[in-house]
């Protein structure tokens, strides 16, 4: 058995109520415990270094994971490219890296060969949902895939070194432009190229891959709607990231030095303002959208904000859609019917389900429309997980959601 499979049985804890006076206090209470498993973190580090230098690695690149509905044909999550030397590369979004944050916090190590075996499976979580356009050509499918359900527990994963930029002036999109869909083989669902990766491409891909999943480059913090302080996104605050980085440099001297060199140098700017009075909550709160970047001239910060927000916003939208639909209605009416027929009308639902007919016509249309949006974004299984981990549903509803997820999602 692959050791990584143990994560399927691990139960992650929800964010609990708490408070901290400042960043050092927050670090001691929330971040430091995430790095207590020294032996496992060291083992994972060694496995990753061995893996990126192995004969036929499969690298993952966090690009082309978010586009508006009219450009869904540009999405590439799970699209695999194979080079002549048998090295492979797949596009993904941050949900992929969440699995590895989960392994670290679950105290589960893995070998280089176990990582290879995991990436050769077709069942692999490569994104938060998967649209119908992606399913046509994606090598990977999230159905029955291992995952770390940290988002539904109130956690947000932040990276210390950014994954989307900061590679010594090398631009990911310039070195890895978005290929045309017709370059993928529709049967094998693999894109074959005539040329191997260049030296610069390979070094960049290794650096990005390490930043994406290395245990010394990510932390878990309460999500935006689970935390309250004088800023926008606690996981992106340089004061916290610098404090964590300095701790890791000291605690994992040799490992961090190797990781730092292979993932390319990147310096965080010191914070002028000191964060104080941080509170976090088990029950999510309604928050105003304060994620807009103030400086229109700073394109780097703008790109960072966009890359970091898309998956978070989709996740938050799933929660909003479910609340508007009604979780019970979604489970007992809309989910099973849309699984069978995406073209079903509100009139057909009203004729089949008396309880649905009791809603007004506008409400019937709205609930069905939002449910279809969930399916079109490929996040129906994520919606089930949202319900399973909700603190506000009764046990009967949770059981129904679990049965549907066991049938369709795992």
N, C-alpha and C positions, 0 to 999 in steps of 0.2 A: 504493500500500500504506500502511495506517495504521502509523505509526511504533511504536505500542504493540505491534503484532504481533511485533516483534523479540524480545520477551521469551520467546517460545516456543522460541527457539534458545539462550537464555542458560543457562549451567550455573552454578548457585549453589554456593558452596563449603560443605562441611560444617564444623561447629564443630570446631576443633582443640584439642589439649591446650594449656593455658596457665595462668598464675597472675599475680596482681597483689597488691601490698602493701596497696593502699587504693583508694578510688574515683577519685582523680585518676590513679593508675597504670592502673586498669582503663579509664578514659575514653580515655586516650592510646592504649591497645592495641586496644580493641574499638570504641569509639563514634566517636572523632574521624575515623577513615578513612571512615566512612559519609557524611561531609559534605565530602569532598574535591572532589566534582564541582560546583564552585560555579556554573559557567555553566548546567549542566543544572538544578540546583535553582532557580536564578533564573528560568529559562525556564518551568519547571513552575509556579512561584509565579504568574508573570504570566498563564499560561494559566488557572489556577484562578480568579483574580480576574476575568478576562474572562468565564469560563464562568458563574460564579454570578450575573453581571449580564446574561447573554444573554437572548434573547426567550423561549426554551422550554427551560429547563434541566430536567434530571432529577436530583433530589436523592436521597440514600440516607440512611436512618435506621436506626441500630442499635438496634432494639427487637423484641421478640416473637420472638426466635430460639431460645428454650430453654424447654421445658415437659416435665413428666413424661409418660410414655406415655399415661396416661389423659386427657391434655389436649392431645394432638397437634393437635386441631382448632383450637387457638389459635395455632399457629405461623404466621408470616406472611412468612418469608424469600422474597423475589422477588415478593411481591404488590404490584402497581402501582396507584396512585391517580392519576387525571388530573383536573385542575381546569379550570374553564371557559376560562381564559386559556392552556391547553395546557401549563402547568407540570405536571411529573409528580414523584411521590415513590414510592420503593420501600423496603420494609423489608429489612434484611440483618443479618448478624452480622460479627464482626471479620475473618473470612476474606476478605471483600470488600476491606477496607483493606489486607490483606497484599499484594494485587496491586500496589498503589501504592508500598508499601515496597520491593517487588522492583524496580519501574521505577527508583526513585531509586538503589538500590544497583547496578543494572545499567547505570547511566549512560544511561538512555533518556528523552529528553524527549518532550513531546507538545503539540500545540496545542489550543485550545479546541474547534475543529471536529473534531479527532480524538477528543477525549473524548466529544463529542456522538455521533459515529458508533459508538463503542464501546458506549455506553449504549443505543443503539437496537437493538443486536443482541439476539436472544433468547438466544444462548449467552453467558451472563455468570455468573461465579462470585459468588454472593451469600451463600453460607453453607458451613459445614463439613458437607456432606451435605445431603440433601433427602428428607424423608419422603414416603410415598405420599400422605398428606393434602395436603401442600404442592404436590406435582406436579399435583394436580387443578386448582389455580387460579393457580399461580405463572406469571407472565409470562416469567420467566427460568429457564433450565435450565443446570446446570453441565456437561452433556455437551458436549464439544468446546470448552469455554470456555478462554480464556487464564487462566493461574494462575501464581503464584510459589510454588514448592514449597519454601518456607523452613522450614516446620515439620518436614518429614521430614529436613531437613539439621541439625536440632538447634537452630533459632533460634525465639525467642519475640519477638513484636512488642509493645512497650510504647508508650503514648502519654504525652506530657509533660503536656499539658492533658487531663484525663479526658474521655471521650466520652459517658459515661452521666449525668453530673451536673455541677454547678458552673457553671451558666449564669445567674449573677446572680439566684439564687433562682427561676428559671423551671424548672418540672418538665416533662420531655419527655413523660411519659405523660399528664400533665394536658392538654397542648396537642395531643397526638396519641394519643388513646385507641385501643385495639385495635378496629377495625371488625368487624362480624359477617361471617362468610364469605358469607352470601347477598347481600351488597352487591356482590360481584364478578360480572362478566359471564363465564359459563363458556366462551363461545366466544372472545371477544377476550382474556379473562383480564385485564381492566382494570376498576377501580372508578371510575365517573364521579360527581363531586360537583356539587351545585348552586351552591356558593359557592367563591370563590377563597380562597387563604390570607390570613389577616389579616396586618397589618403585624408583629405580635409573632410569629406563626407563621413567617413568611418569614424574619425576622431570626434566629430560633432555629434554623430548618432550615439556613440558610446557615452559621451558626456551628458547628453540629454537623457538617455536611458537611466543612467545612474542617478541623476537629479530626480527623476520621476519616481523611482522605487527604493532608493537606498535608505536604510533605516536611520541614518544620521542626517537626512535632509527633510524630514517631515515631522510635524507635530499635529496633535488634535486639540482643538479649542472648541468651546461652545459655539454653535451656529449663531448667525446674526440675530435671529429672533429668540435666542435663548440667553443673550448677554446684554448688559446695559453698562455703558461707560461713555466717556466724552469723545467718542470717535465713531467710525463707521464699521470697520471689519478688524476685529482684534487680531486675527491670524495674519494680517498684512502689516501690522505695526512693527516698524524697524526696531523699536526699543525692545520688544519681546524677542524678535528674531536674533538680534545681536546678543542679547543676554543668553539665549539658548545656544547660539553658535559658540560663544566663549566657553560655556560650560562643557560642551561636547569636545572642543579642542583639547581641553584639559583632561576629561574623563576617558576619552578614546584617542589618545595621542597618535599612535601609529596608524590606526584605522582612518582617523579623520584626515591625517596628512595625505594618505594615499587617495582617499576619496576626493579631497580638495584639488589635487593635481589632475586626476583623471576626468573630473567633471568641469574643468576649466575654472580659472580664477574669477571670482566675482566679489566685489566689496559692497557691503551695505552702508548707506549713509547714516551717520549718527543722528539720532532724533534730538531736536531742540526742546520739544515739549515732553514733559514727563507725565505718564498716564497714572491716574489715581482713581480710587473708589470704583472698583470693578465688581459687578454683581452678575451672577448667572443663575438660571432658573430651569427647573425640571419641565415646567409647562411653557411652551412657546408663547411669545407675546407678539401682538401686531406691531409692525414697525413701519415707519415712513421710509420711502426710498431716498436714501442719502448717498447712493453709490456713484453719483455723477462726478467725473473728474473735473476739478475746478479750472485747471490750466489747459486751454485748448491748444496751446503751443507745444506742450510736452507730449509728443506722440508715443514715447516709450511708456509713460504712465497711462496714457489712454488705451494702448494696446493691452497693457497688463490688466486694466480694469475690465475690458471686454472679455479677455480670455478667462479671467477668474470668475466672472459673473454669470456666464451663460448657463452652466450646469446648475449653479445655485438657484438661479431664477427659474429654471424649468422645474427643479425640485420644489421650490416654493409654490409654483403655479399648480403642481399636482395637488398639493394640500388645499389650495384655494378652490380648485375645480371639484374636489371631493366634497368639500363643505357645501358648495353650491348645489351639487347633485343630490347629496345625502348618501352617506356611506352604505346604509342598508339598501337603498334603491340601487346603488351601483353594483353591489354584490349579488342581489337576488333577481334583478331585472336586467340591467344594462350590460354588465360584464358577460353573463352567459349568452345573451342574445347577440351582442356584437361579436363575440367569438365565432358565432355561426354565420352571421350575416351583417357586414358593415353597412349595407344599403337599407337596412330596416328603417321604417318610418315611424314617426311618433304616433300616427294613427294605428298602425299595426300593433305597437306596444300597448296602446290604450285598449284595443280590442281584446288583447290576450291577457292583460293584467288589470284587474278591476282597480287595484290600489293606484296604478299609474293613471287611470282615467279620471281619478278624483282631483288630479292637479289641473290647473288652468291650462288652456292650449299653449299660452306663452311659456308656462313653466315646463310643460312636456317637451316643447321644442328646445328650450334652453338646456335642460338636463341632458337630453340626447346629444345635443351639439357639443357640450363640454365632455361628455363621455367619449364621443367620436374623436375629439381632439386628443384625449389621452391615448387612444389607440393609434391615431395617425402619427403621434410622436414616439410610438413604440414604448410607452412607459406604463402599460397596463399592469405588468408584474410589480413595478415599483409602487403603483397605487395600492396593490394588495399588501405589500410590505408596510406601506404607510399605515394602513388600517390595522394590521397585525400588531404593530408597535405603538399604536395610539393609546394614550392614557385615558381617553375619554369614551371608549367604546365598551359595551358589555361583553361578557365572555362568549355569549352565543354568536355575536357578530364576529368576534375574533376567530372563533372556531370555523365559521363559514369561510372567512378570508384565508385561513390556513389550509383548509381543504382545497380551495381553488388554486392556491399557490403550489401546493404539493402536486396537484394534477397538471398544472400548466407551466409553472415557473421553476420547479426544482426537480 
